[in-house]
Amino acid sequence: MKNNVNIVGIYTRLSEEDRNKLNREDDSQSIQNQKSMLISYAVQNGWEIYNIYSDDDYKGSDRTRPAFNQLLKDAREKKFNIVLCKTQSRFTRELELVEKIIHGEFVELGIRFIGLADNADTSIPGNKKARQINGLVNEWYLEDLSDNIKSVLADHQLKGLHTGSFAPYGYKKDPDQKGHLLIDPEAAEIVREIFDKAAMGMGRTSIARSLNSRAVPNPTEYKRLQGENYKCGVGKSNSTLWRYYTISHILKNQMYIGDMVQHRYENPSYKSKHSRPVPKEQWRIKKHTHEPIISLETWEIVQRRIEENYKPVCTGSIGIFAGKVRCMYCGYQMGTHISKHIRYLRCTTRYTAGESVCKGAFIACRFLEDIILKELRKIIDTYFCENEVENRLNLQNDNQNKKIKLFREIKAYDKKISDLKEAVKNTYLDKSKGIITEQDYMELRSAFQKDIEEYEQKIIKCNSLVEELENSLKHSRTKKDVLMEYRNVKELSRSIMEHLIDYVEVGKGEGRATAKNPPPVIIHWKV
């Protein structure tokens, strides 16, 4: 950035209350007006415009705004020293971001923030309280807006109107009646096939394999092919395959008998991007709101079969490996399979899509338990080996001594800085009394200031080293406490999987898998 030149980054955002678009490809009239006003103000003040950042159709509480995040990136690279907006609320409506970015990061970077219409200006003394009040008012606005939206949605859902962004697979939105669903003939035919096969006793994995063998697009891919900008969960967005859980979700979805079922998930706060499941008794269900795809008789047969199939394998508790074991080749979670009373874990992709898609991981649960226990005992034995303990204690004592030495150095540097500042003050008094010349004063002051800066840098370096030592000591104590709890472990438990292991990768072995010839296993430990 040029010296002594004011360079401005202009930020504009479409506000919900003044949306006025000709079409989705054009900037809103509001955006155009903001740009015109802010450019004129920058030109009048003789400022150089680095860039104009525009977010159209984004809320003021959305932290994923692309132009907003690009502006922050450029700000951190010091490409401008002024951020200019129409109002502070255009930049953000969150009080947390006002404090973190406008009052924190921008101040540290030497960036002046200006909200033109509401007189927000970080260069004006006493203006901070006004900006904080604006931030608080905007926070209240977001909270009230969220409550109003939730209230409207709840009212619509209780009336049986569909409020989702996308219709369930098998249905489409009625273009002539808002909140009403129509049958999508092509997808509905697949839904009927799934229910019919399940009613005849075919398992969910077998149904998925049958659909994949005919290259039937799964619900996500089908919506994409229909031109909908549909996205599913993390890690599944690029999948075109039918899977066990997709079939299971369809078979348990009451929407297919003509009932509207909503409010199964909710956001705990308007600030949260992650939804949480709602207890079933709080779901909003309205009977007979749209045409059913399957008959009530078929639905009841399938639900009975699901209940019967669950009984042998469900124990009422979470399995040891639930959600913790992944296929080494495709990355998907491995599912449980029981054969001749022996429990196995196998890759669901291999059994739903075939070996051409994934070669398929497979392992007996008892083998995996033995492998994990063996590796855990190795870690514990190594950690608590007498020599290791002695070395670790010596290292901890050494780190403590290093911390004490660093604190002494910091104290000494602080004293030297204090003395140098006092020397600057005395030198100024000597200049005032005529004891030394102006030139002598400037030379001495420059030398003192240089020494002060050097000592300040040394203090920063010492503090950084102290932080590293403290983190090392903290991690060492935490690891010891965790491993001590499982020092005499005899068998694998869910607690061990939760506390010590992030996840486990399993591959496919050569030949018949035995205790001496197990498949390849990689354990990702938390400790």
C-alpha positions as CSV (number, residue, x, y, z in Angstrom):
1,M,0.0,0.0,0.0
2,K,1.3,3.5,-0.9
3,N,2.5,5.7,1.9
4,N,0.3,8.6,3.0
5,V,-2.4,7.6,0.6
6,N,-5.9,6.7,1.7
7,I,-7.0,3.6,-0.2
8,V,-10.6,2.4,0.3
9,G,-12.4,-0.9,0.0
10,I,-16.1,-0.3,-0.6
11,Y,-18.6,-2.9,0.6
12,T,-22.3,-3.2,-0.5
13,R,-24.9,-5.7,0.4
14,L,-28.6,-6.2,-0.6
15,S,-30.9,-5.6,2.3
16,E,-34.0,-7.8,2.7
17,E,-36.2,-4.8,3.2
18,D,-35.3,-3.0,-0.1
19,R,-35.0,-5.9,-2.5
20,N,-35.8,-4.5,-6.0
21,K,-34.3,-6.8,-8.7
22,L,-35.1,-6.8,-12.4
23,N,-33.8,-10.4,-12.6
24,R,-31.5,-12.7,-10.6
25,E,-28.5,-11.9,-12.9
26,D,-28.6,-8.1,-12.3
27,D,-27.4,-6.2,-9.3
28,S,-30.3,-5.0,-7.2
29,Q,-31.3,-1.4,-7.5
30,S,-30.3,-1.1,-3.9
31,I,-26.8,-2.3,-4.6
32,Q,-26.4,0.2,-7.5
33,N,-27.6,3.1,-5.3
34,Q,-25.1,2.1,-2.6
35,K,-22.2,1.9,-5.1
36,S,-23.1,5.3,-6.5
37,M,-23.3,7.0,-3.1
38,L,-20.1,5.5,-1.8
39,I,-18.0,6.0,-4.9
40,S,-19.0,9.7,-4.9
41,Y,-18.1,10.1,-1.2
42,A,-14.7,8.4,-1.9
43,V,-14.0,10.7,-4.9
44,Q,-15.0,13.8,-2.9
45,N,-12.4,12.9,-0.2
46,G,-9.7,12.2,-2.8
47,W,-9.5,8.5,-1.8
48,E,-8.2,5.9,-4.2
49,I,-10.7,3.0,-4.6
50,Y,-9.0,-0.4,-4.4
51,N,-12.1,-2.5,-5.0
52,I,-15.9,-2.7,-4.7
53,Y,-17.1,-5.8,-2.8
54,S,-20.8,-6.7,-3.4
55,D,-22.9,-9.4,-1.8
56,D,-26.4,-9.7,-3.4
57,D,-29.1,-11.8,-1.8
58,Y,-27.2,-12.3,1.5
59,K,-28.3,-11.7,5.1
60,G,-26.3,-9.4,7.3
61,S,-25.8,-12.3,9.7
62,D,-24.4,-14.7,7.1
63,R,-20.7,-15.2,7.7
64,T,-20.3,-17.2,4.5
65,R,-20.8,-14.1,2.3
66,P,-18.2,-14.4,-0.5
67,A,-17.5,-10.7,-1.1
68,F,-17.4,-10.0,2.7
69,N,-14.8,-12.7,3.3
70,Q,-12.7,-11.5,0.3
71,L,-12.8,-8.0,1.8
72,L,-11.5,-9.4,5.1
73,K,-8.8,-11.4,3.3
74,D,-7.6,-8.2,1.4
75,A,-7.8,-6.2,4.6
76,R,-5.5,-8.6,6.4
77,E,-3.1,-8.3,3.5
78,K,-3.2,-4.5,4.0
79,K,-4.4,-3.6,0.5
80,F,-6.4,-0.7,1.8
81,N,-6.7,1.4,5.0
82,I,-10.4,2.4,4.9
83,V,-13.6,0.3,4.7
84,L,-16.6,2.2,3.5
85,C,-20.2,1.1,3.7
86,K,-23.6,2.7,3.6
87,T,-24.3,1.7,7.2
88,Q,-22.7,-0.6,9.8
89,S,-25.6,-3.0,9.4
90,R,-24.7,-3.5,5.7
91,F,-21.3,-4.8,6.9
92,T,-22.7,-7.0,9.7
93,R,-25.8,-7.2,11.9
94,E,-24.0,-9.3,14.5
95,L,-22.7,-7.5,17.6
96,E,-20.1,-10.2,18.0
97,L,-18.5,-9.3,14.6
98,V,-18.8,-5.6,15.3
99,E,-16.5,-6.1,18.4
100,K,-14.3,-8.7,16.8
101,I,-13.7,-7.1,13.4
102,I,-14.6,-3.4,13.5
103,H,-13.4,-2.7,17.1
104,G,-10.7,-5.4,17.1
105,E,-9.1,-6.6,13.9
106,F,-9.5,-3.4,11.9
107,V,-8.0,-1.3,14.8
108,E,-5.0,-3.6,14.9
109,L,-4.6,-3.4,11.2
110,G,-4.9,0.4,11.2
111,I,-8.0,0.3,9.1
112,R,-10.7,3.0,9.5
113,F,-14.3,1.8,9.3
114,I,-17.0,4.2,8.0
115,G,-20.8,3.6,7.9
116,L,-21.8,6.7,5.9
117,A,-25.6,6.9,6.7
118,D,-25.4,6.1,10.4
119,N,-22.2,8.2,11.2
120,A,-20.2,5.1,12.3
121,D,-16.6,6.1,12.1
122,T,-13.8,4.5,14.0
123,S,-11.6,7.6,13.6
124,I,-13.9,9.8,15.7
125,P,-13.2,9.7,19.5
126,G,-16.3,8.7,21.4
127,N,-18.0,7.2,18.4
128,K,-17.5,3.6,19.6
129,K,-20.5,3.6,22.0
130,A,-22.8,4.7,19.2
131,R,-21.5,1.9,17.0
132,Q,-22.0,-0.6,19.8
133,I,-25.6,0.6,20.3
134,N,-26.1,0.2,16.5
135,G,-24.7,-3.4,16.8
136,L,-27.0,-4.2,19.7
137,V,-30.0,-2.8,17.9
138,N,-29.1,-4.9,14.8
139,E,-28.7,-8.0,17.1
140,W,-32.2,-7.4,18.4
141,Y,-33.5,-7.0,14.9
142,L,-32.0,-10.4,13.9
143,E,-33.4,-12.1,17.0
144,D,-36.9,-10.6,16.4
145,L,-36.7,-11.5,12.7
146,S,-35.8,-15.1,13.5
147,D,-38.6,-15.4,16.0
148,N,-41.1,-14.0,13.5
149,I,-39.9,-16.4,10.8
150,K,-40.2,-19.4,13.2
151,S,-43.7,-18.2,14.2
152,V,-44.9,-18.0,10.5
153,L,-43.3,-21.4,9.7
154,A,-44.9,-23.0,12.7
155,D,-48.3,-21.6,11.7
156,H,-48.0,-22.8,8.1
157,Q,-46.8,-26.3,9.3
158,L,-49.7,-26.7,11.7
159,K,-52.0,-25.9,8.8
160,G,-50.4,-28.7,6.8
161,L,-48.6,-26.4,4.3
162,H,-45.2,-27.6,3.0
163,T,-42.5,-25.1,4.1
164,G,-39.3,-26.9,3.0
165,S,-37.0,-25.6,0.3
166,F,-37.3,-28.9,-1.7
167,A,-40.2,-31.3,-2.0
168,P,-39.6,-34.9,-0.7
169,Y,-38.4,-37.4,-3.3
170,G,-41.4,-38.6,-5.2
171,Y,-43.2,-35.2,-5.0
172,K,-42.9,-31.8,-6.5
173,K,-44.1,-28.4,-5.5
174,D,-47.5,-27.3,-6.9
175,P,-46.8,-24.2,-9.0
176,D,-50.4,-23.0,-8.6
177,Q,-50.9,-23.5,-4.8
178,K,-48.2,-22.5,-2.4
179,G,-47.4,-25.2,0.3
180,H,-49.1,-28.0,-1.7
181,L,-47.4,-31.1,-3.1
182,L,-48.0,-32.9,-6.3
183,I,-46.9,-36.4,-7.2
184,D,-43.8,-36.6,-9.4
185,P,-44.7,-39.6,-11.6
186,E,-41.1,-40.7,-12.4
187,A,-39.8,-40.6,-8.9
188,A,-43.0,-41.9,-7.4
189,E,-42.7,-45.1,-9.4
190,I,-39.3,-45.7,-7.7
191,V,-40.8,-45.1,-4.3
192,R,-43.6,-47.6,-5.0
193,E,-41.0,-50.1,-6.2
194,I,-39.0,-49.7,-2.9
195,F,-42.1,-50.2,-0.7
196,D,-43.3,-53.2,-2.8
197,K,-39.9,-55.0,-2.5
198,A,-39.7,-54.2,1.2
199,A,-43.3,-55.6,1.7
200,M,-42.2,-58.8,0.0
201,G,-39.3,-59.1,2.4
202,M,-36.3,-57.8,0.4
203,G,-33.7,-56.1,2.7
204,R,-32.7,-52.5,2.4
205,T,-29.2,-53.3,1.1
206,S,-30.6,-55.6,-1.5
207,I,-33.1,-52.9,-2.7
208,A,-30.2,-50.4,-3.0
209,R,-28.1,-52.9,-4.9
210,S,-31.0,-53.6,-7.3
211,L,-31.5,-49.8,-8.1
212,N,-27.7,-49.2,-8.5
213,S,-27.5,-52.2,-10.9
214,R,-30.0,-50.3,-13.2
215,A,-28.2,-47.0,-12.7
216,V,-31.3,-45.4,-11.2
217,P,-30.2,-41.9,-9.9
218,N,-30.6,-41.6,-6.1
219,P,-32.8,-38.7,-4.7
220,T,-29.9,-36.2,-4.6
221,E,-28.8,-36.9,-8.2
222,Y,-32.4,-37.0,-9.4
223,K,-33.1,-33.5,-8.1
224,R,-29.9,-32.2,-9.7
225,L,-30.9,-33.7,-13.0
226,Q,-34.2,-31.9,-12.6
227,G,-32.3,-28.6,-12.4
228,E,-32.7,-28.1,-8.6
229,N,-29.7,-26.7,-6.6
230,Y,-30.1,-29.5,-4.0
231,K,-27.3,-30.4,-1.6
232,C,-27.2,-33.2,1.0
233,G,-25.0,-34.0,4.0
234,V,-21.3,-33.5,4.2
235,G,-19.4,-36.3,2.6
236,K,-22.4,-37.4,0.5
237,S,-22.8,-34.5,-1.9
238,N,-21.1,-36.1,-4.9
239,S,-22.6,-39.6,-4.4
240,T,-25.0,-40.9,-7.0
241,L,-25.5,-44.3,-5.4
242,W,-28.5,-45.6,-3.4
243,R,-27.4,-46.7,0.1
244,Y,-28.9,-48.6,3.0
245,Y,-29.8,-45.4,4.9
246,T,-31.4,-43.7,1.9
247,I,-33.8,-46.7,1.5
248,S,-34.4,-46.8,5.3
249,H,-35.3,-43.1,5.3
250,I,-37.8,-43.6,2.5
251,L,-39.4,-46.6,4.1
252,K,-40.0,-44.7,7.4
253,N,-41.2,-41.5,5.8
254,Q,-44.9,-40.9,6.6
255,M,-45.2,-38.3,3.8
256,Y,-45.7,-41.2,1.3
257,I,-49.2,-42.0,2.8
258,G,-50.3,-38.4,2.3
259,D,-49.5,-37.0,5.7
260,M,-47.4,-33.8,6.1
261,V,-44.6,-34.4,8.5
262,Q,-42.4,-31.3,9.4
263,H,-40.3,-29.8,12.2
264,R,-38.2,-32.9,12.6
265,Y,-35.1,-30.7,12.9
266,E,-34.6,-27.2,14.2
267,N,-31.8,-24.6,14.7
268,P,-31.1,-23.9,18.4
269,S,-30.3,-20.3,17.6
270,Y,-30.5,-17.9,14.6
271,K,-26.7,-17.8,14.8
272,S,-26.3,-21.5,14.4
273,K,-25.8,-23.2,11.0
274,H,-26.3,-26.7,12.4
275,S,-29.7,-28.2,13.0
276,R,-30.6,-30.7,15.7
277,P,-33.2,-33.4,15.8
278,V,-36.6,-32.7,17.4
279,P,-38.2,-35.4,19.7
280,K,-40.8,-37.3,17.7
281,E,-43.7,-36.1,20.0
282,Q,-42.9,-32.5,18.9
283,W,-43.1,-33.2,15.1
284,R,-45.8,-31.2,13.3
285,I,-48.0,-33.8,11.5
286,K,-51.1,-33.0,9.5
287,K,-53.0,-35.9,8.1
288,H,-54.2,-36.2,4.5
289,T,-52.7,-33.0,3.0
290,H,-51.6,-34.4,-0.3
291,E,-52.1,-37.4,-2.6
292,P,-50.4,-40.6,-1.2
293,I,-47.9,-42.5,-3.3
294,I,-48.4,-45.8,-1.5
295,S,-51.5,-47.4,0.2
296,L,-51.9,-47.5,4.0
297,E,-52.0,-51.3,3.8
298,T,-48.5,-51.4,2.2
299,W,-47.2,-48.9,4.7
300,E,-48.3,-51.0,7.7
301,I,-46.9,-54.2,6.2
302,V,-43.5,-52.5,5.7
303,Q,-43.4,-50.9,9.2
304,R,-44.1,-54.4,10.7
305,R,-41.3,-55.9,8.7
306,I,-38.9,-53.1,9.8
307,E,-39.8,-53.7,13.5
308,E,-39.4,-57.4,13.1
309,N,-36.0,-57.1,11.4
310,Y,-34.7,-54.7,14.0
311,K,-35.4,-57.0,17.0
312,P,-32.6,-59.5,16.6
313,V,-29.8,-56.9,16.2
314,C,-30.9,-54.1,18.4
315,T,-29.8,-54.4,22.0
316,G,-31.0,-51.0,23.1
317,S,-27.4,-49.6,23.4
318,I,-24.9,-48.2,21.0
319,G,-22.5,-50.7,19.5
320,I,-18.8,-50.5,20.3
321,F,-17.8,-49.5,16.7
322,A,-20.9,-47.4,15.8
323,G,-19.9,-44.5,13.6
324,K,-16.1,-45.1,14.2
325,V,-15.1,-47.5,11.5
326,R,-14.6,-46.5,7.8
327,C,-13.7,-48.3,4.6
328,M,-10.1,-47.6,3.7
329,Y,-11.0,-47.3,0.0
330,C,-14.2,-45.2,-0.3
331,G,-14.3,-43.5,3.2
332,Y,-17.8,-44.5,4.0
333,Q,-18.8,-45.9,7.4
334,M,-18.9,-49.7,7.6
335,G,-22.1,-51.4,8.5
336,T,-22.8,-54.4,10.8
337,H,-23.5,-57.8,9.3
338,I,-24.2,-61.1,11.2
339,S,-23.5,-64.5,9.7
340,K,-23.7,-67.8,11.7
341,H,-23.9,-65.8,14.9
342,I,-20.7,-64.0,14.2
343,R,-20.7,-60.2,13.9
344,Y,-18.8,-58.6,11.0
345,L,-18.2,-55.0,9.7
346,R,-18.4,-54.6,6.0
347,C,-18.3,-51.7,3.5
348,T,-21.8,-50.7,2.4
349,T,-20.6,-49.3,-0.9
350,R,-19.2,-52.7,-2.0
351,Y,-22.5,-54.4,-1.3
352,T,-24.8,-51.8,-2.8
353,A,-22.7,-50.7,-5.8
354,G,-20.4,-53.6,-6.6
355,E,-16.6,-54.2,-6.6
356,S,-16.1,-51.9,-9.6
357,V,-16.9,-48.9,-7.4
358,C,-15.1,-50.1,-4.2
359,K,-13.1,-53.2,-3.5
360,G,-14.8,-53.4,-0.1
361,A,-13.4,-53.6,3.4
362,F,-14.5,-56.6,5.6
363,I,-13.5,-57.7,9.1
364,A,-14.8,-59.7,12.0
365,C,-15.6,-57.5,15.0
366,R,-13.7,-59.8,17.3
367,F,-10.5,-59.5,15.2
368,L,-10.9,-55.7,15.2
369,E,-11.3,-55.6,19.0
370,D,-8.1,-57.7,19.4
371,I,-6.2,-55.4,17.1
372,I,-7.3,-52.2,18.9
373,L,-6.7,-53.6,22.4
374,K,-3.2,-54.8,21.3
375,E,-2.2,-51.4,20.0
376,L,-3.7,-49.7,23.0
377,R,-1.6,-51.8,25.4
378,K,1.5,-51.0,23.4
379,I,0.8,-47.3,23.7
380,I,0.2,-47.6,27.5
381,D,3.2,-49.8,28.1
382,T,5.4,-47.5,26.2
383,Y,4.1,-44.4,27.9
384,F,4.4,-45.9,31.4
385,C,7.7,-47.6,30.9
386,E,10.0,-46.7,33.9
387,N,12.7,-45.1,31.7
388,E,10.0,-43.2,29.7
389,V,8.4,-42.0,32.9
390,E,11.7,-40.8,34.3
391,N,12.6,-39.1,31.0
392,R,9.2,-37.5,30.9
393,L,9.4,-36.2,34.4
394,N,12.9,-34.8,33.7
395,L,11.5,-33.1,30.6
396,Q,8.6,-31.7,32.6
397,N,11.0,-30.4,35.2
398,D,13.2,-29.0,32.5
399,N,10.2,-27.2,30.9
400,Q,9.2,-25.8,34.3
401,N,12.7,-24.4,34.8
402,K,12.7,-22.9,31.3
403,K,9.4,-21.2,32.1
404,I,10.9,-19.7,35.3
405,K,13.9,-18.5,33.4
406,L,11.7,-16.9,30.6
407,F,9.6,-15.1,33.2
408,R,12.8,-13.7,34.8
409,E,13.9,-12.5,31.3
410,I,10.5,-10.8,30.6
411,K,10.7,-9.0,34.0
412,A,14.3,-7.8,33.2
413,Y,13.2,-6.6,29.8
414,D,10.2,-4.8,31.3
415,K,12.6,-3.0,33.7
416,K,14.9,-2.0,30.9
417,I,12.0,-0.6,28.9
418,S,10.8,1.4,31.9
419,D,14.3,2.8,32.4
420,L,14.6,3.7,28.7
421,K,11.3,5.5,28.8
422,E,12.4,7.4,31.9
423,A,15.7,8.3,30.0
424,V,13.6,9.7,27.1
425,K,11.6,11.8,29.5
426,N,14.8,13.1,31.2
427,T,16.4,13.8,27.9
428,Y,13.4,15.9,26.8
429,L,13.7,17.9,30.1
430,D,17.4,18.5,29.4
431,K,16.5,19.8,25.9
432,S,13.8,22.0,27.4
433,K,16.4,23.5,29.9
434,G,18.9,24.0,27.1
435,I,21.4,21.5,28.5
436,I,21.4,19.6,25.2
437,T,20.6,20.7,21.6
438,E,17.5,19.6,19.6
439,Q,19.7,17.5,17.4
440,D,21.3,15.7,20.3
441,Y,17.8,15.1,21.8
442,M,16.5,13.6,18.5
443,E,19.5,11.3,18.2
444,L,19.3,10.1,21.8
445,R,15.5,9.7,21.5
446,S,15.9,7.6,18.3
447,A,18.5,5.4,20.0
448,F,16.4,4.9,23.1
449,Q,13.3,4.1,21.0
450,K,15.3,1.6,18.9
451,D,16.4,-0.2,22.2
452,I,12.8,-0.1,23.5
453,E,11.5,-1.8,20.3
454,E,14.2,-4.5,20.5
455,Y,13.2,-5.3,24.1
456,E,9.5,-5.4,23.2
457,Q,10.3,-7.9,20.4
458,K,12.2,-10.0,22.9
459,I,9.3,-10.0,25.3
460,I,6.9,-11.1,22.5
461,K,9.3,-13.9,21.7
462,C,9.6,-15.0,25.4
463,N,5.8,-15.0,25.8
464,S,5.5,-17.2,22.7
465,L,8.0,-19.7,24.1
466,V,6.1,-19.7,27.5
467,E,2.9,-20.4,25.7
468,E,4.5,-23.4,23.8
469,L,5.9,-24.8,27.1
470,E,2.5,-24.5,28.8
471,N,0.8,-26.2,26.0
472,S,3.4,-29.0,26.1
473,L,2.9,-29.4,29.9
474,K,-0.9,-29.4,29.6
475,H,-0.9,-32.0,26.8
476,S,1.5,-34.2,28.8
477,R,-0.7,-34.1,31.9
478,T,-3.9,-34.7,29.8
479,K,-2.5,-37.7,28.0
480,K,-1.2,-39.2,31.3
481,D,-4.7,-38.8,33.0
482,V,-6.5,-40.4,30.0
483,L,-4.1,-43.4,29.6
484,M,-4.0,-44.0,33.4
485,E,-7.8,-44.6,33.3
486,Y,-7.3,-47.5,30.8
487,R,-4.0,-48.8,32.1
488,N,-5.4,-52.2,33.2
489,V,-8.0,-52.6,30.5
490,K,-9.1,-56.2,29.8
491,E,-11.6,-55.7,27.0
492,L,-12.6,-53.1,24.5
493,S,-15.5,-50.8,25.4
494,R,-17.6,-48.0,23.8
495,S,-15.9,-45.6,26.3
496,I,-12.5,-46.4,24.9
497,M,-13.7,-45.8,21.4
498,E,-15.2,-42.5,22.3
499,H,-12.3,-41.1,24.4
500,L,-9.2,-42.5,22.8
501,I,-10.0,-43.1,19.1
502,D,-11.0,-40.6,16.4
503,Y,-11.8,-43.2,13.8
504,V,-10.5,-46.5,12.4
505,E,-9.8,-47.4,8.7
506,V,-10.2,-51.0,7.6
507,G,-9.1,-52.5,4.3
508,K,-9.5,-55.9,2.6
509,G,-6.9,-58.6,3.5
510,E,-5.2,-61.1,1.3
511,G,-6.7,-64.6,1.6
512,R,-8.9,-65.7,4.4
513,A,-8.9,-63.3,7.4
514,T,-7.7,-64.9,10.7
515,A,-6.3,-63.5,13.9
516,K,-2.8,-64.0,12.5
517,N,-3.7,-62.7,9.0
518,P,-6.1,-59.8,9.7
519,P,-7.1,-57.2,7.1
520,P,-5.1,-53.9,7.1
521,V,-6.2,-51.6,9.9
522,I,-5.2,-48.0,10.6
523,I,-6.2,-46.5,14.0
524,H,-6.4,-42.7,14.3
525,W,-5.8,-42.0,18.0
526,K,-6.9,-38.9,19.9
527,V,-4.0,-39.2,22.3
